[in-house]
């Protein structure tokens, strides 16, 4: 079984506990205008628009399909700006065996693996196969298996994933349904249900909430976050601040979320009984 991978980080200390290998899978079921990785949303349709945009000749159209030569690429990302559907032509297809080999090669330095995106659960069958294989490999014993997700997956999908997953980091984009639809193009019912499913299974590592000025920084949204977190029991809540890194289009005109606003929201959550609240460690 294979998946379309946008990027592999062999070591990361910000994608879950410890030092982790991270797979960023291509494709997302949300269409967030403020996405910080918009090139991971679409799936390349080999239209060819990116080929003339590449100054190094790393891309070509061969047999009706985009071919990518990483040896020629200098990571200028001009191809990403040329793509009309927010897709990256610089992806690679990795099998479960390929990922296992990466983990074995880096095992002495790793605490675990995190599968992210795009949206990781678009590739739920691949994740289930990969995590099952990791658990069955004596050389990889002790590695924790985490998913970073927007939660837009139904109960049957989680039934497949929860038994082989050690932790879920779940993004809640907004609590007001209309606001969530404006920010993602989707309803938030599945995401909220996913948090409850993961918590019931003892697998909800972290609930993440992106504060976007004018959308999710209101008193009502923070109060809803506090109430939801309390309803789950003890849960770690991480507040993230909207910035412009990687953002394209009209959302680049949205204001950045100031540190003072995030710290004030964290104080309101703690006052409301949410005991574990994390704010950004670095502000750029």
N, C-alpha and C positions, 0 to 999 in steps of 0.2 A: 504494500500500500504506500502511496506517495502523497505529498502535499506540495503546493506551490508556496515557496518560502521567499519572503521579501528581504529578510536580513537575519543573520545569525550573530548574536553576541556570545562570545565564548566565556566571558566573565562579566558579571554585572552585580552590583551591590544595592541596586535600587528597584529590582523587580521581584521582591519577595525576600524572605529571610536568608541571611548568609550570602555566599557567593554563588551565582547561578548562571547556567547556560540558558540563553533566551532565544526562542524561535519566534520571529515575527511572521505570521502566516498572511498570505495575500488574500484580500477580499473581505468586505464588511457588509452586514445587513442594515447598518445605519448609514445615513448620509448627513453627517454633522457639518454645517457650514464652518464651524470653528475648529475642525479637526486639526491636530498638530502633525498628523502623518497622512495627509490627504491622498498621497500616492499609493497607499495601501488599501484604498476603498474598492477600486474597480479591478476587473479581470481583463488583462490585455486581449483585445480582439484583432491584433495584427493589422490595424488600419495603415500603419506605415508612417504616420505623421512624425514619429520620434526619430526616424532614420536620418533625415537631413538636418535635424537639430543637433546631432552628435558630432562635435568637431574632431573626434579621434577615430571615427569609423568603427566604433565598437558595436554598432547595431547595423543589421542588414535584414532585408526581407528575402527569405529563402524558401522557395516552395510554398509561398503564401503565408509563411509564419515568420515572426520576428526571431532573429538569432542574435544572441548577446555573447560577446567575447570579453570576459572580465579582465583579460590580460591587457586590453587596449583602453579600458575605461579609467578615467582619472577622477571619477565621482563629481563631475561638475554639475550634475543634475539638470542640465538643460533639456534632456529628454522628458523629464517629469513635468517641466513647465509646458512642454509642447503637447502633452497628452490631453485629449479632449474629454476623457472619461475617468480621470484620477486613477490611472493604473500605472504600475511600474513595469517597464520592459526588462528591468535588471533583476529578474527573479530567477530562482533555480528550483528544480523539482528534486526534492529529497525523499528518499524512502525511509521506512522505519529503521532498516539496517544502517543507512547512512547516518542517522541521528544517533543510533547506539554507538557507532564507531567514534563519532565526535565526543560523546560522553566518556567513553573508555579512554580516549586520548587525553582528556582533560580531568579525569576522575580525581587525581590527588588534590586539585584546587577547588573542587566543587562541593556545594552543599545540596544542590538540586537543580532541577530544570523548571523553567516557566515557559508556557506556551501563550503567546500574546498575538497581536494582530496589527492592523485589520481587526477582525473579530475571530478569536480562536475557535469558537464553537461552530462556525461555519464549516469547520473541518472536524466535526465531532467524532466521526468514525476513525479518522487518522489518529486523533488524540487517544481514543480508547485503545487502539492497537498499539500505539507507542508506549503508553503508560503501562499496559499489561506486559509488554516485552521488557520494560525496565524492571518491573517488579519481579520478573522471572529470571533475571540475569544476575547470578551471584557476584559478578564483577562490579555491579552497579548498586549493590545492596546499601541501603542507608540514604540514597538520594531521594529527596522529597520531590513530589510531582505537583506543580501548581499551574493553575489556569488564571489568566488575566482576561476578564470578559465584561461585556456590557449586559450580560444576563438574558439576552433575547433568545432563549431556548426553552422549549416546553418540557414538561415533566418526564416524558419518555426519553428525551435526550439526556437529561440528568440521571435517569436510572442507569443508563449505559456508562456515564462518566464517573459518578460519585464513588462507586466501589474501588476505582483505581486511582482516584485523585486524593492528594493529601491536603490541598488548600485551594480556596477560590478567593481571588481578589476581584470584587464586583463593583463596577461603576454604576452609580445611580445618577443619571444626567439631570433629572428634575422630578419633583413630586407632583406639581400641578400638571395634569394631562395635556393641556393646551401648550404649556411651556415646553414640556418634553417633546411634543410633536414638532414644535417650531425648531427645537435644537437638534432633532435626530431624524425627523420624518416618520417616526414610529410611536406607538403607544407605549406606556411604561408598565403595563400590567405584568408582562412576562418577567421583566427585570425585578420587580418587587417580589413576585412569586419565587423567582430563582434564589433571592436572598433568604427567603424563609426555608426553602428546600435545603440549601447548603447549611444553614444554621441548625436545622433539625438533624442533619447528618453529622454535625460536628466538624464541618469542613469550611465554614466561612471564616477565612483568615482576616479579611479586611473589607470594610465597606468604604468605597471611595466616592467623593462628591466634588465635582468641579464647580468652583464659584465663578460665575460669569456676571459681570456688572450689568444690571438692568434685566437679568433673567433669573439667576438663582441665588442672588445675594440678599434677597428680601427677608424681612422678619418672618413672613409666612413660610418660605422655603426652609429656613433654618429651624423653625418650630416643627415643621413636618419631618425634617431629618431627625430631630431629637426624639420625636414621638415614635418614629419607625425604629430607630436604634433601640429605644427602651423596650419596644414590643418584641424585639428579637432576644432580649436578655443581654448578657455581657457581650459586647462586640466592639472591636477596634474600628474607629472612624478616622479616615484620613481626608483632610481638606486639601484640595489642590487649587491653584490660582490660575485663572485664564491669562495666558500671555500670547504673544504673536509668533512664537517660534514655529516655523513651518506652515503657518496658516496662509491660505490663499483666498482671493476674492473679497467680497464685501465684508466678511468677518474681520479682516485686517483693520477695519475702521472702528471695530468695537473697542471700548476702553479696556486697558489691562486691569486686572484685579489687584488693588493695592494690598500690601502686607498688613496694614492696619485693619483693613476690612476682614481679612482672614482671621487675624488674631481676635478681633471682636466676636466673630462668629464662633470661634473655638471657645471663648469664654462663656458665650450664651449656651453652648452645648454642655459644657461642664456644669454650669449652674442648673441646667435642666436634668442633670443626673446621668449624663453620658461620661463615664469615668476615664475612658481611654480615647483621647483625641490627639491626632498627629497633624502637625502643620509642616509646610515645606522647610527643609533644612537649608536649602540654598535659594537665593533670590537673584535672578539675572535680569 
